[in-house]
């Protein structure tokens, strides 16, 4: 009794186990239709066996048949009643509805019999299962069929699982390949976009690169700039066209172009650093001392002695201003040089501020160096003109004395020659001596011996005066070419120290000669000849001064014909014309005064020429002497006037130089003000600059104009320094 029950229990466990295995295999084959294990209820119904309805319809039908066979072979159905709740689950399976209906019919019939209490036969109550129990022989084959059927189902399920697994694996592989390809496309597109973006970023740096190449200002820098433009423009267009056909090649080409452009930028940055080093070396030997203290003292001393402070003051003011400006420019140069030479090496486009900073530093260095050179050139011009002014002040009196002393020596030489001839006539023999002896004796008031002694004494004084005058002339010659103010003062002082002795010798010589008897009328022809020689020498001595006056006149006329900035038919005639830098009183007033002095010099030259022409006609001796005296005075006045003209033309040159300097200063200040932000300090500096420019326009004298120009120069330097600091500081803030 126990063994059949054990067999029945074993049979009842076989089907669920096989069905559970079938469900696991189906779950492996069709994982998409499974549910989570946590969501499964604790039942053994068919709806929780994970058999997909779309691919295992036959499996569901066979499962229902298995339940039918199991109930048919049960010997005691009351011990194991069928579970009606499982019927819907079986019915839910495709192909399993017939089996579910059969199970429901048998269960319903048994239930009706039990409820009604009607007698039911054992055969009817047992149903087909009981009737089947009478077939004892087919019982084992039915069990074998059940096992074979279950085994076939298992084989089919395993086959389906294997085929489903292969299909799923193939599908997953295709999806992975598509994802990999999509990721590869994304990486390719990203690489192309990054390369093109990098190239576009490098192309956006062209203004900075152009400014750096312009700051270097060399053929090599221009060549690097052109190559850089080719690398960032042509490859970018080619990469854009080839992006659709060959994205990988386009990205590689763009990346190579970017690297080439970066290499060119590194070379350009290195060229800027090298240019800064060369510029620094060229500035080391620059000597920016335009006016030494001792030179200023000499100028002030000479001006005070000549009462010419108003003439030398503008020169000193301008030189001091240029000196201060040069020192400020030197500080700017050193600041920019330190910033540039201490920069790190340029690596990639992320360090583009280094390029802009290098351009600003090098531009500041070159601007400062150029401004220093211009200041040095202007200072040299101003110093040359102030030296000419001091030379004219020192040499005017010395040269006038020398020319008059030379004229006196000419007359003394001629007069002594006549007296010697007269003494020779007195000492002559024969008939000729007797003929002239009476006339000589009548003309002589002193003995012959006294006349001879006086003549010899006069000749000694003449020689001494001539020797000193030669030394004086040598000093004047050196004075005319010396370029050092100290040397000028030394030579002028030496020449002035010799003049009293020369004048004394000349006076004593005349006094000695005038004590002797006058030359007789017989020597009148020789007298006229000697006077003519003296007159010709006066003409020769006046020639350099005539040439100087004419050259000054030509320069003055050229300055008058040169158009001034802002002069037009609509310009105001007031001294403070807004379109001009200097007032008309400073420019045209000085020029008109110069032309008037030239006219005076021309008149003196005319008077001198007339006197010399009259003396050359060999009229009466006394008239020739008077003409010579007038010529000597005219020559002295011409000398003074020519030196005065030299000072005037020097002032005129300074006026023109200040006007040019102010124009350049105004351009520099305007360019610097454009770079400055509207800060309080910048506005204050610019307001001060505008006030200084207004003072320049209202200046009535050259000295006032020079002072206003000096203030403008200093403020322009400060504006440039502030602009440079702001321009460079904004790159790294």
C-alpha positions as CSV (number, residue, x, y, z in Angstrom):
1,X,0.0,0.0,0.0
2,X,2.9,2.3,0.8
3,X,4.8,1.5,-2.4
4,X,2.0,2.5,-4.8
5,X,1.4,5.7,-2.9
6,X,5.1,6.5,-3.1
7,X,5.0,5.8,-6.8
8,X,2.0,8.0,-7.2
9,X,3.8,10.8,-5.4
10,X,6.8,10.3,-7.5
11,X,4.7,10.5,-10.6
12,X,3.0,13.6,-9.4
13,X,6.4,15.2,-8.8
14,X,7.9,14.4,-12.2
15,X,5.6,16.6,-14.2
16,X,6.1,19.8,-12.2
17,X,9.8,19.2,-12.1
18,X,9.9,18.8,-15.9
19,X,7.7,21.8,-16.3
20,X,9.9,23.8,-14.0
21,X,12.9,22.8,-16.1
22,X,11.0,23.7,-19.2
23,X,10.2,27.1,-17.7
24,X,13.9,27.8,-16.9
25,X,15.0,26.9,-20.3
26,X,12.3,29.1,-21.8
27,X,13.4,31.9,-19.5
28,X,16.9,31.5,-20.8
29,X,15.7,31.5,-24.4
30,X,13.3,34.4,-24.0
31,X,14.7,36.6,-21.1
32,X,12.7,39.6,-22.3
33,X,9.3,38.1,-21.3
34,X,10.4,37.0,-17.8
35,X,9.7,38.8,-14.6
36,X,11.7,39.4,-11.5
37,X,11.9,36.6,-8.9
38,X,10.8,38.9,-6.2
39,X,7.5,39.4,-8.0
40,X,6.6,35.7,-8.2
41,X,3.9,34.3,-5.8
42,X,4.6,31.1,-3.9
43,X,2.4,28.9,-6.2
44,X,3.1,26.2,-8.8
45,X,0.5,27.3,-11.4
46,X,1.3,27.4,-15.0
47,X,1.2,31.2,-15.3
48,X,4.4,31.5,-13.3
49,X,6.5,29.0,-15.4
50,X,7.9,31.8,-17.6
51,X,6.7,30.1,-20.8
52,X,6.3,32.8,-23.5
53,X,2.9,32.7,-25.1
54,X,4.2,33.8,-28.5
55,X,6.9,31.2,-29.1
56,X,5.7,28.1,-27.0
57,X,2.1,27.6,-27.9
58,X,2.5,24.0,-28.5
59,X,4.3,23.6,-25.2
60,X,1.2,24.9,-23.4
61,X,-1.1,22.4,-25.2
62,X,1.1,19.5,-24.4
63,X,1.2,20.6,-20.8
64,X,-2.6,20.4,-20.6
65,X,-2.5,16.9,-22.0
66,X,0.0,15.9,-19.3
67,X,-2.5,16.9,-16.6
68,X,-5.2,14.8,-18.3
69,X,-2.9,11.7,-18.4
70,X,-2.0,12.3,-14.8
71,X,-5.6,12.3,-13.6
72,X,-6.5,9.3,-15.7
73,X,-3.9,7.1,-14.0
74,X,-4.7,8.3,-10.5
75,X,-6.1,5.3,-8.4
76,X,-7.6,7.5,-5.7
77,X,-8.7,10.8,-7.1
78,X,-10.2,11.8,-3.9
79,X,-6.9,11.8,-2.2
80,X,-5.5,14.1,-4.9
81,X,-8.3,16.2,-6.2
82,X,-7.6,18.4,-9.2
83,X,-7.0,22.1,-8.6
84,X,-9.7,24.0,-10.4
85,X,-7.8,27.2,-10.0
86,X,-5.2,25.9,-12.3
87,X,-7.6,25.6,-15.2
88,X,-7.7,29.3,-16.1
89,X,-3.9,29.3,-16.1
90,X,-3.9,26.4,-18.5
91,X,-6.6,28.0,-20.5
92,X,-4.6,31.1,-20.8
93,X,-1.9,29.3,-22.6
94,X,-2.3,29.2,-26.4
95,X,-3.4,25.7,-27.5
96,X,-4.3,24.7,-23.9
97,X,-7.9,25.7,-23.8
98,X,-9.3,22.2,-24.8
99,X,-7.4,20.5,-21.9
100,X,-8.6,23.1,-19.5
101,X,-12.2,22.6,-20.6
102,X,-11.9,18.8,-20.1
103,X,-10.5,19.3,-16.7
104,X,-13.3,21.7,-15.7
105,X,-15.9,19.3,-17.0
106,X,-14.7,16.4,-15.0
107,X,-14.4,18.4,-11.9
108,X,-17.9,19.9,-12.4
109,X,-19.5,16.4,-12.8
110,X,-17.9,15.1,-9.6
111,X,-19.0,18.2,-7.7
112,X,-22.6,17.9,-9.0
113,X,-22.8,14.3,-7.9
114,X,-21.6,15.0,-4.5
115,X,-24.0,18.0,-4.0
116,X,-27.1,16.3,-5.3
117,X,-26.6,13.1,-3.3
118,X,-27.9,11.2,-6.3
119,X,-26.4,7.8,-6.6
120,X,-23.8,7.7,-9.1
121,X,-22.2,4.6,-10.4
122,X,-18.7,4.0,-9.7
123,X,-17.9,4.0,-13.4
124,X,-19.6,7.3,-13.9
125,X,-18.1,8.8,-10.8
126,X,-14.7,7.7,-11.8
127,X,-15.1,9.1,-15.2
128,X,-12.8,8.2,-18.0
129,X,-10.1,7.6,-15.5
130,X,-11.9,4.8,-13.9
131,X,-12.8,3.2,-17.1
132,X,-9.2,3.4,-18.2
133,X,-8.3,1.5,-15.0
134,X,-9.7,-1.6,-16.5
135,X,-7.0,-1.6,-19.1
136,X,-4.2,-3.0,-17.1
137,X,-1.9,-3.9,-20.0
138,X,-1.6,-0.4,-21.5
139,X,-0.6,1.1,-18.2
140,X,3.1,0.9,-18.6
141,X,3.1,2.1,-22.2
142,X,1.2,5.2,-21.1
143,X,3.8,5.9,-18.5
144,X,6.4,5.5,-21.2
145,X,4.5,7.8,-23.5
146,X,4.3,10.3,-20.7
147,X,8.0,10.2,-20.1
148,X,8.8,10.3,-23.8
149,X,6.4,13.2,-24.3
150,X,7.9,15.1,-21.5
151,X,11.4,14.3,-22.8
152,X,10.3,15.5,-26.3
153,X,9.0,18.7,-24.8
154,X,12.3,19.2,-22.9
155,X,14.2,18.6,-26.1
156,X,12.1,21.0,-28.0
157,X,12.4,23.5,-25.3
158,X,16.2,23.1,-25.2
159,X,16.4,23.5,-29.0
160,X,14.2,26.6,-28.8
161,X,16.3,27.9,-26.1
162,X,19.5,27.3,-28.0
163,X,18.2,28.8,-31.2
164,X,16.8,31.8,-29.2
165,X,20.0,32.2,-27.4
166,X,21.9,32.2,-30.7
167,X,19.5,34.7,-32.2
168,X,19.8,36.9,-29.1
169,X,23.5,36.7,-29.2
170,X,23.6,37.7,-32.8
171,X,21.2,40.6,-32.1
172,X,23.3,41.8,-29.2
173,X,26.4,41.6,-31.3
174,X,24.7,43.7,-34.0
175,X,23.6,46.2,-31.4
176,X,27.1,46.4,-29.9
177,X,28.6,46.9,-33.3
178,X,26.2,49.6,-34.1
179,X,26.9,51.3,-30.8
180,X,30.7,51.0,-31.4
181,X,30.3,52.4,-34.9
182,X,28.1,55.2,-33.5
183,X,30.6,56.0,-30.8
184,X,33.4,55.9,-33.4
185,X,31.4,58.4,-35.6
186,X,30.9,60.6,-32.5
187,X,34.6,60.5,-31.7
188,X,35.4,61.2,-35.3
189,X,33.0,64.1,-35.4
190,X,34.2,65.4,-32.1
191,X,37.8,65.2,-33.3
192,X,37.0,67.0,-36.5
193,X,35.0,69.7,-34.6
194,X,37.8,70.1,-32.1
195,X,40.4,70.4,-34.8
196,X,38.4,72.9,-36.8
197,X,37.6,74.8,-33.6
198,X,41.2,74.9,-32.7
199,X,42.1,76.1,-36.1
200,X,39.3,78.7,-35.9
201,X,40.6,79.9,-32.6
202,X,44.1,80.3,-34.0
203,X,42.6,82.2,-36.9
204,X,40.9,84.5,-34.5
205,X,44.3,85.4,-33.1
206,X,45.3,87.1,-36.4
207,X,44.9,90.7,-35.1
208,X,47.2,89.8,-32.2
209,X,49.7,88.1,-34.5
210,X,49.6,91.0,-36.9
211,X,50.3,93.5,-34.1
212,X,53.2,91.3,-32.9
213,X,54.7,91.1,-36.4
214,X,54.3,94.8,-36.8
215,X,56.1,95.4,-33.5
216,X,59.0,93.2,-34.6
217,X,59.0,94.9,-38.0
218,X,61.4,92.7,-39.9
219,X,61.3,90.7,-43.1
220,X,61.4,87.5,-41.2
221,X,58.4,88.5,-39.0
222,X,56.4,89.4,-42.1
223,X,57.3,86.0,-43.6
224,X,56.1,84.2,-40.5
225,X,52.9,86.2,-40.6
226,X,52.2,85.2,-44.1
227,X,52.9,81.5,-43.4
228,X,50.7,81.7,-40.3
229,X,47.8,83.1,-42.4
230,X,48.2,80.3,-45.0
231,X,48.1,77.7,-42.2
232,X,44.9,79.0,-40.6
233,X,43.0,80.0,-43.7
234,X,43.6,77.5,-46.5
235,X,43.6,74.3,-44.4
236,X,40.4,75.4,-42.6
237,X,38.5,75.8,-45.9
238,X,39.9,72.5,-47.3
239,X,39.0,70.7,-44.1
240,X,35.4,72.1,-44.3
241,X,35.0,70.9,-47.8
242,X,36.5,67.4,-47.1
243,X,34.6,66.9,-43.9
244,X,31.8,65.0,-45.5
245,X,33.9,62.8,-47.8
246,X,36.8,62.0,-45.4
247,X,36.3,63.3,-41.9
248,X,39.3,61.5,-40.5
249,X,41.6,63.0,-43.1
250,X,40.0,66.5,-42.6
251,X,40.5,66.3,-38.9
252,X,44.1,65.2,-39.3
253,X,44.8,68.0,-41.8
254,X,43.2,70.6,-39.5
255,X,45.3,69.3,-36.6
256,X,48.5,69.4,-38.6
257,X,47.7,73.0,-39.7
258,X,47.0,74.0,-36.1
259,X,50.4,72.6,-35.0
260,X,52.2,74.3,-37.9
261,X,50.5,77.6,-37.0
262,X,51.5,77.2,-33.3
263,X,55.1,76.5,-34.4
264,X,55.1,79.7,-36.5
265,X,53.7,81.6,-33.5
266,X,56.5,80.3,-31.3
267,X,59.1,81.4,-33.8
268,X,57.4,84.9,-34.0
269,X,57.4,85.1,-30.2
270,X,61.1,84.2,-30.2
271,X,61.8,86.8,-32.8
272,X,60.1,89.4,-30.6
273,X,62.3,88.5,-27.7
274,X,65.5,88.6,-29.9
275,X,64.4,92.0,-31.2
276,X,64.0,93.2,-27.7
277,X,67.5,92.0,-26.8
278,X,69.1,93.8,-29.8
279,X,67.2,96.9,-29.0
280,X,68.4,96.8,-25.4
281,X,72.0,96.4,-26.6
282,X,71.6,99.4,-28.9
283,X,70.3,101.6,-26.1
284,X,73.2,100.8,-23.7
285,X,75.6,103.3,-25.3
286,X,72.9,106.0,-25.5
287,X,74.0,109.1,-23.7
288,X,71.0,111.2,-22.8
289,X,72.6,114.2,-21.0
290,X,71.7,117.1,-23.2
291,X,72.7,120.0,-21.0
292,X,75.3,119.8,-18.2
293,X,75.0,122.0,-15.2
294,X,78.2,123.8,-16.0
295,X,76.9,124.4,-19.5
296,X,73.8,126.0,-18.2
297,X,75.9,128.2,-15.9
298,X,78.0,129.4,-18.9
299,X,74.8,130.2,-20.9
300,X,73.4,132.2,-18.0
301,X,76.7,134.0,-17.4
302,X,77.0,135.0,-21.1
303,X,73.4,136.1,-21.3
304,X,73.7,138.1,-18.2
305,X,76.8,139.9,-19.5
306,X,75.1,140.7,-22.8
307,X,71.7,141.3,-21.3
308,X,70.3,138.5,-23.5
309,X,68.4,136.3,-21.1
310,X,65.3,136.5,-23.2
311,X,67.3,135.1,-26.1
312,X,68.9,132.1,-24.3
313,X,66.1,131.3,-22.0
314,X,63.9,129.4,-24.5
315,X,66.8,127.2,-25.5
316,X,67.6,126.3,-21.9
317,X,63.9,125.6,-21.2
318,X,63.6,123.3,-24.2
319,X,66.8,121.4,-23.4
320,X,65.7,120.8,-19.8
321,X,62.3,119.6,-21.0
322,X,63.9,117.2,-23.5
323,X,66.3,116.0,-20.8
324,X,63.4,115.1,-18.5
325,X,61.4,113.5,-21.3
326,X,64.4,111.4,-22.2
327,X,64.8,110.2,-18.7
328,X,61.1,109.3,-18.5
329,X,61.3,107.4,-21.8
330,X,64.3,105.5,-20.6
331,X,62.2,104.3,-17.6
332,X,59.5,103.2,-19.9
333,X,62.0,101.4,-22.0
334,X,63.5,99.5,-19.0
335,X,60.0,98.6,-17.7
336,X,58.9,97.1,-21.0
337,X,62.2,95.4,-21.5
338,X,62.0,93.8,-18.1
339,X,58.4,92.6,-18.8
340,X,59.2,91.1,-22.2
341,X,62.5,89.4,-21.4
342,X,61.1,87.8,-18.2
343,X,58.2,86.2,-20.1
344,X,57.8,82.4,-20.3
345,X,58.0,80.6,-23.6
346,X,54.9,80.5,-25.7
347,X,53.5,77.0,-25.8
348,X,50.0,76.9,-27.2
349,X,47.0,79.0,-28.1
350,X,45.8,79.1,-24.5
351,X,48.7,81.4,-23.8
352,X,47.7,83.9,-26.5
353,X,48.0,86.8,-23.9
354,X,51.7,86.2,-24.1
355,X,51.6,87.2,-27.8
356,X,49.6,90.3,-27.0
357,X,51.8,91.2,-24.1
358,X,55.0,90.7,-26.2
359,X,53.5,93.0,-28.9
360,X,52.7,95.7,-26.3
361,X,56.1,95.4,-24.6
362,X,58.1,95.5,-27.9
363,X,55.9,98.3,-29.2
364,X,56.5,100.3,-26.0
365,X,60.3,99.6,-26.2
366,X,60.4,100.7,-29.9
367,X,58.2,103.7,-29.2
368,X,60.4,104.8,-26.3
369,X,63.6,104.2,-28.2
370,X,62.3,106.2,-31.2
371,X,61.1,109.0,-28.9
372,X,64.5,109.0,-27.2
373,X,66.2,109.2,-30.5
374,X,63.9,112.0,-31.6
375,X,64.5,113.8,-28.3
376,X,68.2,113.4,-28.7
377,X,68.1,114.8,-32.3
378,X,65.9,117.7,-31.2
379,X,68.2,118.3,-28.2
380,X,71.2,118.3,-30.5
381,X,69.5,120.8,-32.8
382,X,68.6,123.0,-29.9
383,X,72.0,122.8,-28.4
384,X,73.6,123.6,-31.8
385,X,71.4,126.7,-32.0
386,X,72.1,127.8,-28.4
387,X,75.8,127.3,-29.1
388,X,75.5,129.6,-32.1
389,X,73.6,132.1,-30.0
390,X,76.4,132.1,-27.4
391,X,79.0,132.2,-30.1
392,X,77.4,135.2,-31.6
393,X,77.1,136.9,-28.3
394,X,80.8,136.2,-27.5
395,X,82.2,136.8,-31.0
396,X,80.4,140.0,-32.0
397,X,82.6,142.4,-30.0
398,X,85.7,140.4,-30.5
399,X,85.4,140.3,-34.3
400,X,84.4,143.9,-34.5
401,X,87.6,144.8,-32.5
402,X,89.7,142.6,-34.7
403,X,88.4,144.1,-38.0
404,X,88.9,147.6,-36.8
405,X,92.4,146.7,-35.5
406,X,93.2,145.2,-38.9
407,X,92.1,148.4,-40.6
408,X,94.2,150.5,-38.3
409,X,97.2,148.3,-39.0
410,X,96.6,148.7,-42.8
411,X,96.6,152.5,-42.4
412,X,99.6,152.4,-40.1
413,X,101.5,150.2,-42.5
414,X,100.7,152.6,-45.4
415,X,101.6,155.7,-43.4
416,X,104.9,154.3,-42.2
417,X,105.7,153.3,-45.7
418,X,105.2,156.9,-46.9
419,X,107.4,158.2,-44.0
420,X,110.1,155.7,-44.8
421,X,110.1,156.9,-48.4
422,X,110.3,160.5,-47.3
423,X,113.3,159.7,-45.1
424,X,115.0,157.9,-48.0
425,X,114.4,161.0,-50.1
426,X,116.1,163.1,-47.4
427,X,119.1,160.8,-47.2
428,X,119.4,160.4,-51.0
429,X,122.4,161.9,-53.0
430,X,123.1,163.7,-56.3
431,X,121.0,166.0,-58.2
432,X,117.9,164.1,-57.2
433,X,118.8,164.5,-53.6
434,X,119.3,168.3,-53.9
435,X,116.0,168.6,-55.7
436,X,114.0,167.0,-53.0
437,X,116.1,167.8,-50.0
438,X,114.8,171.4,-49.8
439,X,111.2,170.2,-49.9
440,X,111.9,167.5,-47.3
441,X,113.7,170.0,-45.0
442,X,110.9,172.5,-45.4
443,X,108.3,169.9,-44.4
444,X,110.3,168.5,-41.5
445,X,110.0,170.2,-38.2
446,X,112.4,167.9,-36.3
447,X,115.9,166.7,-37.0
448,X,116.4,163.7,-39.1
449,X,117.7,161.6,-36.3
450,X,114.6,162.2,-34.2
451,X,112.4,161.2,-37.0
452,X,114.3,158.0,-37.6
453,X,114.0,157.0,-33.9
454,X,110.3,157.8,-33.8
455,X,109.8,155.7,-37.0
456,X,111.7,152.8,-35.6
457,X,109.7,153.0,-32.3
458,X,106.4,153.1,-34.3
459,X,107.5,150.1,-36.3
460,X,108.2,148.1,-33.1
461,X,104.8,149.0,-31.7
462,X,103.3,148.0,-35.1
463,X,105.0,144.6,-34.9
464,X,103.9,144.0,-31.3
465,X,100.3,144.9,-32.2
466,X,100.4,142.7,-35.3
467,X,101.7,139.7,-33.3
468,X,99.0,140.1,-30.6
469,X,96.4,140.6,-33.3
470,X,97.6,137.4,-34.9
471,X,97.0,135.5,-31.7
472,X,93.7,137.3,-31.4
473,X,92.7,136.1,-34.9
474,X,93.7,132.6,-34.0
475,X,91.5,132.6,-31.0
476,X,88.7,134.0,-33.1
477,X,89.2,131.3,-35.6
478,X,88.9,128.6,-33.0
479,X,85.9,130.4,-31.5
480,X,84.2,130.2,-34.9
481,X,84.4,126.4,-35.0
482,X,84.4,125.3,-31.4
483,X,81.3,123.4,-30.4
484,X,81.9,123.2,-26.7
485,X,80.4,126.0,-24.6
486,X,83.3,125.9,-22.2
487,X,85.8,126.2,-25.1
488,X,83.8,129.1,-26.5
489,X,84.0,131.0,-23.2
490,X,87.7,130.2,-22.9
491,X,88.6,131.4,-26.4
492,X,86.5,134.5,-26.0
493,X,88.0,135.3,-22.7
494,X,91.5,134.9,-24.1
495,X,90.8,137.1,-27.1
496,X,89.2,139.7,-24.9
497,X,92.3,139.7,-22.6
498,X,94.5,140.5,-25.7
499,X,92.5,143.4,-26.9
500,X,93.7,146.1,-24.4
501,X,97.3,145.5,-25.3
502,X,96.6,145.5,-29.0
503,X,94.7,148.8,-28.7
504,X,97.5,150.3,-26.6
505,X,100.1,149.4,-29.2
506,X,98.0,150.9,-32.0
507,X,97.4,154.1,-30.1
508,X,101.1,154.5,-29.2
509,X,102.0,153.7,-32.8
510,X,99.8,156.4,-34.1
511,X,101.0,158.8,-31.5
512,X,104.6,158.2,-32.5
513,X,103.9,158.6,-36.3
514,X,101.8,161.7,-35.9
515,X,104.8,163.4,-34.2
516,X,106.7,163.2,-37.5
517,X,106.3,165.5,-40.4
518,X,103.6,164.7,-42.9
519,X,104.6,163.1,-46.1
520,X,105.3,165.6,-48.8
521,X,103.2,166.2,-51.9
522,X,105.7,164.4,-54.0
523,X,104.6,161.2,-52.3
524,X,100.9,161.8,-53.0
525,X,100.7,159.1,-55.7
526,X,102.2,156.5,-53.4
527,X,99.9,157.7,-50.6
528,X,96.8,157.1,-52.8
529,X,98.1,153.7,-53.8
530,X,98.5,152.7,-50.1
531,X,95.0,153.9,-49.3
532,X,93.5,151.9,-52.2
533,X,95.2,148.8,-50.8
534,X,93.7,149.5,-47.4
535,X,90.3,149.9,-49.0
536,X,90.5,146.7,-50.8
537,X,91.4,144.9,-47.7
538,X,88.4,146.3,-46.0
539,X,86.3,144.9,-48.8
540,X,87.8,141.4,-48.4
541,X,87.2,141.4,-44.6
542,X,83.5,142.3,-45.2
543,X,82.9,139.5,-47.6
544,X,82.2,136.7,-45.0
545,X,79.7,138.9,-43.2
546,X,77.9,139.8,-46.5
547,X,77.7,136.1,-47.3
548,X,76.3,135.4,-43.8
549,X,73.6,138.0,-44.2
550,X,72.6,136.7,-47.6
551,X,72.3,133.1,-46.3
552,X,70.3,134.2,-43.4
553,X,68.0,136.3,-45.7
554,X,67.5,133.2,-47.9
555,X,66.6,131.0,-44.9
556,X,64.3,133.7,-43.6
557,X,62.5,133.9,-46.9
558,X,62.2,130.2,-47.0
559,X,60.6,130.1,-43.5
560,X,58.2,132.8,-44.6
561,X,57.1,130.8,-47.6
562,X,56.7,127.6,-45.7
563,X,53.0,127.0,-44.9
564,X,52.1,126.8,-41.2
565,X,49.8,124.1,-39.8
566,X,46.3,125.3,-39.7
567,X,46.8,128.4,-41.9
568,X,44.0,128.8,-44.3
569,X,41.8,131.5,-45.7
570,X,39.2,130.8,-43.1
571,X,41.6,130.7,-40.2
572,X,41.2,133.3,-37.5
573,X,43.7,136.2,-37.3
574,X,43.8,136.1,-33.6
575,X,46.8,134.9,-31.8
576,X,44.9,132.0,-30.2
577,X,43.7,130.3,-33.3
578,X,42.4,126.9,-32.4
579,X,43.8,125.3,-35.6
580,X,47.4,126.3,-35.0
581,X,49.8,125.4,-32.2
582,X,51.9,128.6,-31.9
583,X,50.5,132.1,-32.0
584,X,51.3,134.5,-34.9
585,X,53.3,136.8,-32.5
586,X,55.7,133.9,-31.9
587,X,56.1,132.8,-35.4
588,X,55.4,135.6,-37.9
589,X,56.5,138.3,-35.4
590,X,59.9,136.9,-35.0
591,X,60.2,136.4,-38.7
592,X,59.2,139.9,-39.5
593,X,61.8,141.3,-37.0
594,X,64.4,139.1,-38.6
595,X,63.6,140.4,-42.1
596,X,63.9,144.0,-40.8
597,X,67.3,143.3,-39.4
598,X,68.3,141.8,-42.7
599,X,67.2,145.0,-44.4
600,X,69.4,147.0,-42.0
601,X,72.4,144.8,-42.8
602,X,71.8,145.2,-46.5
603,X,71.8,149.0,-46.0
604,X,75.1,148.7,-44.2
605,X,76.6,146.6,-47.0
606,X,75.5,149.2,-49.5
607,X,77.1,152.0,-47.5
608,X,80.3,150.0,-47.2
609,X,80.4,149.3,-50.9
610,X,79.9,153.0,-51.8
611,X,82.7,154.1,-49.5
612,X,85.1,151.5,-50.9
613,X,84.1,152.5,-54.5
614,X,84.8,156.1,-53.7
615,X,88.1,155.3,-52.1
616,X,89.0,153.2,-55.2
617,X,88.6,156.2,-57.5
618,X,91.8,157.7,-56.1
619,X,90.4,161.2,-55.4
620,X,92.1,163.5,-52.9
621,X,94.0,161.7,-50.1
622,X,91.9,163.3,-47.3
623,X,88.7,162.2,-49.0
624,X,90.0,158.6,-49.3
625,X,90.8,158.6,-45.6
626,X,87.3,159.8,-44.7
627,X,85.8,157.1,-47.0
628,X,87.9,154.5,-45.3
629,X,86.7,155.7,-41.9
630,X,83.1,155.4,-43.0
631,X,83.8,152.0,-44.4
632,X,85.4,150.9,-41.2
633,X,82.3,152.0,-39.2
634,X,80.0,150.3,-41.7
635,X,82.0,147.1,-41.4
636,X,81.8,147.2,-37.6
637,X,78.0,147.7,-37.7
638,X,77.7,145.0,-40.3
639,X,79.6,142.6,-38.0
640,X,77.3,143.4,-35.1
641,X,74.2,143.1,-37.3
642,X,75.3,139.8,-38.8
643,X,75.8,138.3,-35.4
644,X,72.5,139.6,-34.3
645,X,70.9,138.0,-37.4
646,X,72.7,134.8,-36.4
647,X,70.9,134.9,-33.0
648,X,67.6,135.8,-34.7
649,X,67.8,132.9,-37.1
650,X,68.7,130.5,-34.2
651,X,65.5,131.7,-32.5
652,X,63.6,131.2,-35.7
653,X,64.9,127.6,-35.9
654,X,63.9,127.0,-32.4
655,X,60.4,128.2,-33.1
656,X,60.1,125.8,-36.0
657,X,61.5,123.0,-34.0
658,X,59.0,123.6,-31.2
659,X,56.2,123.7,-33.6
660,X,57.2,120.3,-35.1
661,X,57.7,118.9,-31.6
662,X,54.3,120.0,-30.4
663,X,52.7,118.5,-33.4
664,X,54.3,115.1,-32.7
665,X,53.6,115.5,-28.9
666,X,49.9,116.1,-29.7
667,X,49.7,113.0,-31.9
668,X,51.3,110.9,-29.2
669,X,49.0,112.2,-26.5
670,X,45.9,111.6,-28.7
671,X,46.9,108.0,-29.4
672,X,47.5,107.4,-25.7
673,X,44.2,108.9,-24.7
674,X,42.4,106.5,-27.0
675,X,43.8,103.6,-25.1
676,X,43.0,105.0,-21.6
677,X,39.8,104.1,-19.8
678,X,37.6,106.9,-18.4
679,X,39.4,106.8,-15.1
680,X,39.8,109.8,-12.8
681,X,43.6,109.8,-13.2
682,X,43.4,109.6,-17.0
683,X,40.8,112.4,-17.2
684,X,43.0,114.5,-14.9
685,X,46.1,114.0,-17.0
686,X,44.2,114.7,-20.2
687,X,42.7,117.9,-18.8
688,X,46.1,119.1,-17.7
689,X,47.4,118.4,-21.2
690,X,44.6,120.4,-22.8
691,X,45.3,123.4,-20.5
692,X,49.0,123.3,-21.5
693,X,48.1,123.2,-25.2
694,X,45.8,126.2,-24.7
695,X,48.7,128.1,-22.9
696,X,50.9,127.3,-25.9
697,X,48.3,128.8,-28.3
698,X,48.0,131.9,-26.2
699,X,51.8,132.4,-25.7
700,X,53.1,135.8,-26.9
701,X,56.8,135.1,-26.5
702,X,59.0,132.3,-27.5
703,X,60.0,131.7,-23.9
704,X,56.4,131.3,-22.9
705,X,55.8,129.0,-25.8
706,X,58.8,126.9,-24.9
707,X,57.5,126.5,-21.3
708,X,54.1,125.4,-22.5
709,X,55.6,122.9,-24.9
710,X,57.7,121.5,-22.1
711,X,54.5,120.9,-20.0
712,X,52.8,119.3,-23.0
713,X,55.8,117.0,-23.5
714,X,55.9,115.9,-19.9
715,X,52.1,115.2,-19.8
716,X,52.2,113.2,-23.1
717,X,54.9,111.0,-21.6
718,X,52.8,110.3,-18.6
719,X,49.8,109.5,-20.8
720,X,51.8,107.0,-22.8
721,X,53.1,105.3,-19.7
722,X,49.6,105.0,-18.2
723,X,48.2,103.6,-21.5
724,X,51.0,101.0,-21.7
725,X,50.4,99.9,-18.1
726,X,46.6,99.7,-18.8
727,X,47.1,97.8,-22.1
728,X,49.4,95.2,-20.6
729,X,47.6,94.8,-17.3
730,X,44.3,94.1,-19.0
731,X,45.7,91.0,-20.6
732,X,46.2,89.1,-17.3
733,X,43.5,90.4,-15.1
